[in-house]
Amino acid sequence: MKTRHLAHIRARICGIICLSSIVSAMTTGCIREDFAECKDTYDLQLVFDRNMLYADAFASQVRSVDVKVFDSSTGREVYSFADSGAALESADYRVALPIPPGTYDILCWAEAVS
């Protein structure tokens, strides 16, 4: 009786292993590495939190901003952007960077409200 019970357990384990192998083989065809649908867009969120308020005061304290993006390997400027006025008053202000994937150095210069 004990051997019959062990045989049943072995058969059950074998069945589970076979089923797992079949499911694994079937699902490998579902994995794709097509990144064509991925967006190559980058947003730069500007934050001004090194101030006496100890909080992000970008929307209330910044009047204008200049952003320059440089290619890290060549040092050449690849993108430049300037903004001022009411657009900067958004709590979630972001600058869209229309640049290809790569390694960049970014310089931001902001003018504070006087």
Number of C-alpha atoms within 10 A of each C-alpha: 6 7 8 9 10 11 12 12 12 12 12 12 12 12 12 12 12 12 12 12 11 11 11 11 11 10 9 9 8 7 7 7 5 7 7 7 6 7 7 11 11 14 11 12 10 18 16 16 12 10 10 7 9 9 11 15 17 20 18 14 17 19 19 17 17 14 17 15 19 17 15 13 10 8 11 12 14 13 14 14 13 13 14 14 10 10 13 20 16 11 14 11 16 15 14 12 16 12 13 10 9 8 10 17 13 15 11 13 11 18 12 12 9 6
